[in-house]
Structure formats: structure tokens, C-alpha cells
Amino acid sequence: MANLRDIRRRIKSVKNTAQITRAMQLVAAAKMKKAQDQALAGRAYADQLNQVLVNLTATSEDAAHPLLEKREGTKTLMLVISTDKGLCGGLNTNLMKKVIAESGENTDFITVGRKLRMQLVTLGKELKADFEVKDPIPFSEARPIAKYLTDVFLSGEYDVIQVAFNNFVSTMVQDPHVAQLLPIDADTVGEKQDYEGVGNDEIGETDKAAALAKDYLFEPSAEGVLDTLLPLYVNYQIYQMLVESRASEHSARMVSMKSATDNAKKMIDELTLQYNKARQAAITAELLEITTAMKAME
């Protein structure tokens, strides 16, 4: 009977675990929907911003801007966007592998998210700053991060600014990605960027010919507008990457918790079958004992 008690205890424990993972799955699904809606809501704005920027850089191509300046040095600062909590499968592990592969000896780091911050510290990497963001992410949360990255780039402390984050492809697929943020590449700014395509594979890339064909009137000048637009562009890219990472986090956690819930149900079925077999064996043994005793008394 002790064996039956152990099996019943295990079944109860697994059922409790399944209830927890099921609740976490539902919470992650709701949060993922909000994060995905945030990214989708900004898609049209991102496309228009890119088109204006394409036209601006072509119009003022003779005017140099510090955020467009390509430098000879290789000193790099990488922003790593990870999660604060675990239970999201291999999301952080895959991103960390990408970070290690893309970073070099001249790379320093700033982080958003506790998980990879701890790993980078353990590996002895140089951390310059750490930021925290709310959930869901307001646009204002991206501004201090963008300002910090812009300031250290303009000061000449770093030659390249990169961002490592998880690109949300679909509910089942999150792709670790490293993108160059600064200097802004005027030749590729109008091309489709993966982190602007959240949840939809049919987003068309910015048509450079169509963007250049538009007749914009810039006041006070194209260069003056560029001075305002480029910092806004950097701000928006940081925001989009943060939302992208958050959507990936909740999606990965939802899938992970669903898998855990399904595995728990399978384990409950197996334990229930094991319990029934053990109970039947115990009943059979008792019947045999009674039968044997009756025959012995005859």
C-alpha cells in the first residue's frame, strides 16, 4: 500500500504543477498579444519614417551628419536585450550564443534584462550600463537608452553601436538577431528590416524609387530636418527592438508552458495507469491470500 500512496502523492503533485503551468501559459498568451499589437501598431509609422529618411539622405547627401559618419575604428558597444525572468525555453541561451559569435575583443556591453546581464558578468565582460523597462513598454522607455547610445557614439568613445535582440517571427519561431544601430547606413535604411515585420511576413520593403519620387518641402532645410529626424529614427528603432524582444519572450514562455502542461498531463495518465495496475495487483494478491487461507482451513 505504501507504493500506492507514493503514486497518489506523485499524481497530486503533477496535477498541481500542471495547474501552475497552465495559468502561466494563459498569462503569457495575453501579454504576448499586447506586445505584438504594439509592434503592429507602429508598422505604418516605421515605413513612412524610412521613406522620409531615404528622401532626406538623398537630398542632403553632400551634408555630413555625425550619426551617418562611418569610422575606421572597431571599438563596439552592444546593447543586449534579454528577459528578466526565465521559463521561456532556449530564448536567452540562443541569444547569448549569437552575442558571443558577433562580439569581439573590442566590444563592451549595456543590457536590458537580468538574465543575460548575469551571464555577461559571469563571463567577465565589460558592462557599461543596465536599463529596466516596463511591461507593456511605453515609447518613453526607449528614450534614455537611445540617448545614452547616441551620446557615447557622438563622443567618439565607440565607433559602432549594435543591438542584440530576439526577432519575433511567429508564435513558434524567435530569431536571435544582431543589428547595427549606429552609424546609420543611408544605403540600407530604406530596405526591409526584420524587426519591423512583427507577425506578418508580407510587409513590403520601402520602395526607394517611390520615396525619392515624392516631392517633399523641407523647412527650414533638409539638413535641419535631418538633425531632428535621425535622433527620432534611433529612438524608434530602439523601441521597436524592445517590443520585438518582449513579444518573443511572452511567445516563447507561452509555448514552453504549454509544452510543460502537455507533458504533465501525459505523466498524469502514465501514473494513473501505473496506479491502477498496482491497485489491481494488490487486489489480486489479497484474493489469492483469502483463497489460499480458505483452502488451508478445509
N, C-alpha and C positions, 0 to 999 in steps of 0.2 A: 504493500500500500504506500510505502514511502516513495516508491518510484512514481506512482500515480499523483501523489501530492506535488512532487517536483515538476511533473509535466503540467499540472494545472497552474502552478505558480509561474512557469515559463509562458504559458498561453496568456495569462493575465498581464504579465509584463510586456509581452509583444503587442497585445491589444492597446495598452496604454501608450506605447511608443507610436503605434500606427495613428492613434488619435492626435498626437502632437505633430507628427509629420504631415498629416492631412490638414491640420489647421495652418501650419507654416506654408503649405502649398497654396492654400487659398489666399493667405495674406500676400505672398509673393506675386500671385497672379494679379491681384488688384493693384499692387504697386507697379508692376511691370506695365500694366495698361496705362497708368498715369504717365510714366516715364516715356513710353512710346508715343503717347499723344502729344507730349511736349515737343519731341523731336519732329513729329509730322507737322505740327502747327507752324514750325519755323522753316519748313522746306521752301515755300514760295519766297519768303524773305531772303533766304540764303541765295536762291537763284538770281533774284533781282540785284542783290548786293554784288554778286560776282559779275553780272553783266555791266553794271555801272563801273566797277573797278577795272574791268577789261578795257572799257572805253576810255577811262581816265588815264590808265598807264600808257595807252597808245597815243592819246592826245598830248600828254606831258612827258613823252619818252625821253626828251632831252633834259628834263629836270630831274636831278638826283634827289632821292629821298633816303634818309638813314635806314628806314625799315626795309628798303629794297636793296641795300648795299651788300654785295657778296664779298666776303673777306677771304684772305688766304689762309688764316689760321684754322686750327682744328679743335680749339677749346669748345666743348659742348656742355650745355646744361639740358638735362632731360627731365621733363615733368612726367611722373609715373602716376596714373590714376588707377587705383585698385579699390578694394572693398574694405569696410570697417568690420564686417562680420564674415564668418565662414559659412559652411554648409551650402556652398554653391558649386560643387563639383570641382573640376580642374581649371576653373576660370583664372584664378590668381597664379596657379602653377604654370599654365601655358603663357600667360603674360610675362611672368618672370623669365621664362626661357627666351622669349622674344627680346626682352630688355637686355639680358646678358649677351645675346647674339649681336644686337645692334649697337651696344655701347662699347667704348674703347677706354684706354688708359686715361685719356684727357676728358673724361665725362664725369660731371658732378650731377647730383640729383636733387629735385624737390618732389614732394609726394602729396597726394590726396588719397587718403585711405590708410588704415592702420596695418593691414595685412602685409603689403609689400614694403612698407616702411620698416617693419620689424625685420623682414628678410634682408633688406639692403643694409641695415645696421649690423646684422649678424655677419654679413659678407665683408664688412669693413669699408663700405662705400661712403663717399663724402656726401652728406646731406646738408643742403644749404637752408632749406625751409620746409615747413609742413603746413598744409591747409586743411580745414574741415569744411564740408558743405552739407546743407540740409537736404531733406528728402520730403517732398519733391524739390528740385533745385530751382531757385529763383535766378533770374538773369544777373541780379546784383552780386550773387556769389562768385561769378566768373570775373568780375571787375578787378578785385585786389590781386587775383592770380595773374591776370593779363597785364596789369600794371607792373607787377614785380618782374615778370619775364621781359617786358618791354624795356624797363629801366636798366636791367643788368645787360641787355643787349646793346642799348644805346650808349651805355657807359664804356663799352669795349671790353668788359670783363669776360664775355663769351662771344664766340664767333658764330655759333649755331645754336638755335633753340629747337628742341624736339619734344614731342609729346607721345607717350606710350599709353595706349588705352585699348579697351575691348570694343571692337566694332560689332554692333548688333546687326546680324544678317537676317536671322529669323529666330523664332522661339527655341529651335533646337540647335542653332548654329551661332556661335560668337567667335569672331576672328580677332586674335591679338594683332594690333597694328601699331606701327611707329611712323609718325608723320612729322615732316619738318614744318615748324611754325614760322620761324624767323631765320634768315631773311626771307621775306615774301618773294616767291618766284613769279614774276609778272608773266612769264611764258606759260605757266601751267595753272594760274589762278582761275582761269575760266573753264578748266576741264572738270569732269565729274569727279567728285571726291566721295569716297566710300562712306564716310561718316555723315554725309548729307543724305544718304539713301536709306534711312532707317525704315525698315518694314516694307519697302517697295523696291523691287528690282527694275522697275520700268521708268525710273526717273531719268530724263534725258540730260545729257551734259550740256553745259552752257554753249550756245552757238556763238562762236567768236565773230563770225561774219555778220550775224544778225545784231550782235551787240555793238559792233563798230559802225553798222549802218544807221543806228539810231542817232538822231541829231540832238544831243544834249546841249543845253546852255548852262555853263558853269559860272556862278558868281561867288566870290569876286574873280576867281580864276580857277582853271583846272588844278593848278598846283596847290591853291588854297584849299580846295575841296579835298584833294588827296591827303593833305595834312590831317584833316578831320576823319576821313573815311578809313584810312589804313589802321589807326588805333581801334576804330569800331569793328573793322574786319577781324583783327586779332581777338578782340573781346568775344565776338560771336563764335569764332572757331573754338575757343576755349569752352564756351557754354555748350556748344554742340557736342564736343567730345565728352564733357561731363555727363550730359544727358544720355549720350550713347553708352557710356560705361555703366550708368545706373540702370538703363534698360537691360543691358547684358547681364548685370548682376541679378536682378529680380527674375529674369528669364531663366538663367542657369539655376538659381535657387528653386524656382518652381519645378523645373524638370527633375532636379536632384531629389526634392522632397516627394514628388510623385513616384519616382523610382523607389525611394525608401518605403513609401506607403504600400506600393505593389509588392515589394519583397516581404514586407511584414505580413501582408495577407497570405502570401504563399507559405510563409513559415507557420502561420496560424493553422492553415489547412494541413500541413505536414504534421504539426504537433498534435492536432485533433485526431488525425488518423492514427498516429503513434499511441495516443491516449486510449482510443477505442480498442486498438489491438491489445494493449497491456491490460485494459479492463476486461476484455473478453478472455484473455489468458488467465487472469486471476479468477474469473468466474468458473472457467473450465477446471482449473486446479481445485477449487473448492468443491465442485460437483464430484470430481474424481475422489477426493478425500472422503466425502459423505458416502459415496457408493462403496468404496473400499471398506469403510467402517461398518456399513450395513452388512456386507458380505462376511466380515470377520465375526459379527455377532450371530450369524445364522448357525 
